[in-house]
Each structure stands twice: as structure tokens, then as C-alpha cells.
Amino acid sequence: MARTDRVARCPLARSPRRGGPACRAHEDWLSQRRAEVVGPVRGRVVELGDGTGANLPHYRGPRWLLVAEPDAGARTVIDRQAADLGFPATVVAADPERLPLPDGGVDVVVSVLALCAVADLDATLAEIGRVLAPWGRLVFLEHVRSAGFPGRCQDLVAPLWSRLARGCRPDRRTVAAMSAAGFRITEAEFRAPPGRLPLAGPVVRGVAARPERGAWWRETRWLRGERT
């Protein structure tokens, strides 16, 4: 099977070509976390592409799966991965801030090591809220900013890290941003990834319920040019 990590944006999602026991332990750990996130999802599912296709082997029961991936090279990788697995995924050219889907048409949005690298986190979260059905959920596995001194170190290295890692930011307060966007966090489990990249952590696995549609929803539609 082809390698699936060559165009990954987040360093945590990448596998070195030659890895020792520590690297293999990290990959085993990450594979287990991916399975925990995507294995239970059902219904109409949208995945925010992370450039790898590494989640595909872990899906069990979606009615359909659409992967929104803005990078052409990544789309080729994910298409190949889906074909190798015989998995019926549709891969589309789309930015996470503007998904080609109707309002309320999705049961689950999946983000695994993807929100760390989106250009506009607030706009992406608003778009996720738009496409989710009233009962919809955002399920996620993301590395976030640490507290205290490690967090200040992440703030310091973030500009250089982002340039080297295709937009990934180690200082994102992703869970706080979800709450600020109106999502209700129903599950959140923080863990330290084993071994690699101590500045990319902790990692949080969680579930967030779709925001109630109020004033923020009308403002989002107005910003998208939908005046009626």
C-alpha cells in the first residue's frame, strides 16, 4: 500500500521513512486514537482532510463519506488510499472554510489533526456549524496549546513552526475556540502523545454538539453573501 503521509500538514500525522521503536510506538498510538474517533461514526459524514487518508481504514459504518481536501497532491493520495481499501469515499477540492454542502446536511464532521492547520479557525468552525444537522456532532482529535511554560514556548515557536509545517500551529486553543463558536463540548480527553514532538501537545480527543442557530448564524449567512 502506498505511503499516505507525504502531504500531511500536521507533523504529528507524518511517519518518518525509517523509524525506531519510539516512532513505531507513536504511530501505533495515533492509529488507536484515529480508530476511537472515526470507528463509531454513522450516517452522513464529512472529513476535513489532513492530507493522509490515514483515517479511512478505521471507518466502519458511514452512510456516505465526503473528504474535503484543498491540496491536489493530497487528493491523489487519499483517492489511491480509498481505492486500495475498496472504500467508497468521495474526495472533493474544498477549503474547510467553504464546504460544498447544503445547510444542515451532515450528521458528523470529522477533524483529525486538521484544525491545527486551517487558515481561519473561526470561519472553519462556523462552516462546520452550518453543514451539521440539528443533531449533528463534530468529532475530533487535535493537538492544542499547553498551559504554563510549555504553552509560552509554543507561542514562541509558532511562526517558524507554521512556515515549516504547511500552516500547522502548535499554539491553537482549539477547544476554547469551539466553545466560543457555540459548540457544546460533550466529551474531551486530553493525552500526551508518546515520544515525538513535545511542542505538539497535548492531544485532545472529543465530541462537540452543533451550536444553536441564533444571531451568529444570521451573521455567518450575511458574511457569505446570503441576504435573504
N, C-alpha and C positions, 0 to 999 in steps of 0.2 A: 504494500500500500504506500502511496506517495506521502512524503512528509507534509504535514499540514500547518506548519508554524512559520513559514518563511516570511509571511507578510503580516504576522501578528503585530499589533500596535503596542500592547502592554508587554513589558519584559517578563512578567510572571507567566504569560501564556506561551513563551518560547522555550524550545528544548535545544540545548547545545548538541552539536553533531556528535561529540564524544563526551559523555558524561560519566562520572564516577558514581559511587553509591549515594552520595548526597543529592546529586541531580536526579537519579532514579527515584529516590525517596520523595523528592519534590513532585515529580511527575505522577507518581502513584497517589500521592496526597491530593493533587489537583484533580486527577481523574475521578477520585472518590467524591470530591466536592461537586464536580460537574454532574455526576450521577444523582447526587442528592437534590440538586437544583432542578434538573430537567426531567428526571425519571418520572416524577408524579404528575407532570402537566398533562392536561387533556383539552380537547376542544380545538378552537381556532387559535393558533399560536404564531406570534411574530418574534423572531430573534433579532436583536441588534448585533450585527456581525462584528466579530472580533478579529477577523482575518485568518481564522484557522480551520473552521469546520469541525473542531475537536469535540463539540457538544453532540454532534449527530449520532454517534454510536450509543448514546445514553438515553435518547428519546424512546418512549415505549408506546404512547397511545394518543398522540395528537390527531385530530380530525384532518387538519392540514397544517403545514408549516411553511411560513414565508421568512426567508433570511434577508434582511435589509443590509446591504453591504455597498458602501460607496467606492471601494477600491477595485479596479478592474482585475488586477492580479489576484486579489483575494477571492473575487467571484469565481475565477477559473479554478482556484484551489478547492473552494467549497463545492462547486459543481462536480469536480472529479471525486472528491471525498464522498459525496452523496451517491454518485454512480457506482463507486466501488462497494458501497454498503447496500446498494439497491434501495435507498431511502427516498421516498417521494417528497423531496423538498424543492421549493421554488426560490431561486436566488435572484434578487432584483437589484438594480442600481438605484440606491436611495440613500439620502442622508438621514440620520436619525432625527434631525430637527424637522423633517418633512416627509412623512411616510405616505406611500401611495395607497391609502386605505380610507374607507368611509368612517365617519364618526361612529363610535360605539360598536365597531365590527369585529372586535377581537376579544377572546376570553383571557388570554395570558400573553404578556410581553416578557421575554427572557433577556436578561443582560448578564453576561458572564465576562468580566474583565473588559467591558466595553465602555461604560460610563466614564471611566478614568481618562478616556482619550477623545471624547466628543468635543467639538469646538465650542458648543454653547450648552452647558448642562441644564440651565433653567429652561431653555427652549425645548430641549430634548424631553425633559420631564413633562412639560406642558403638552407636547405632542403625544407622549405615551398616555397621558390622561385623556386626550381627545379620542384616541382609537380604542381604548378599553370600553367594554360593555359595563353597565352599572354594577355587575357582579364581578367585574374583571380584577385581575391581580397582576402586579409586577413582581416577578421572582428574580432574585439577583445574587450574584457572587462578585464582590468588588473589593479592591484594596482601598483603604481610606487613610486619611491623615491620623497620625498617632497623637496622643496627648503629651503635654510636657515637653521636655528637651528633645526627644526624638521627632516630635512634630515640628519644632522650630528648625531642626536640621532638614526636614523635608521641605519646609518653606524655602530654606536657603538654596537647596539644590534644584528646586522645581523648574526654574527657567532653563537651565542646561539640560536637565533630565528630559524635559519636554521636547527640546530640539533634537536630542539623540534618539528618543523613543517614539517618534512619529506622533507627538501630541499627548502622550500619556503624562498625567500629572500625579505625583505621589502625595500631594497636599490637598486633594479633594475631600471636602466634607460632604460626602455623597448622601449619607443617611440624613444629615441635618437639612440638606437641600431638598430631599424628598418630603420631609415633614413641612418645610416652608412652602412647598408647592401644593400642599393639601393632602398628600398621601397619608394614609393611616398605617403605620408600621405595626404589623401583627406578629412578625417573627424577626428576630435579629440575633444572630450568634456570631460573636467575634472570636477569631482564632489567629494565632501567629503561624504563618507558613513556615515549614521546616527548611532551615539551611540557607536558602538563597535570598539575596537582595533584601537585607534587613530594612532598607529605607522604603521598601514597597510593602507596607503592612501597618496595622493588622488587616486581615481579610474578614469581611462580614458576609455571611450568607443569610438571606432574609426574604420576607414576603411583605408586600405593601398593597393595601386596598386602594382602589381608584378614588381620587378626590371627588367630593360632591361638586356638582357643577353650579357655580354661583357667579359672582362678579368676575372672578379670574377667568371663567370660561367665556364670558362675553368679551372680555378684553382680548383673549387669545384669538377669537374669531375675527375681531376687528383688526388686529395686527396682521392676520393672514389675508386681509382684504375682503372678508365676508361681511358685508354691511347689513344684510337682512337677517 
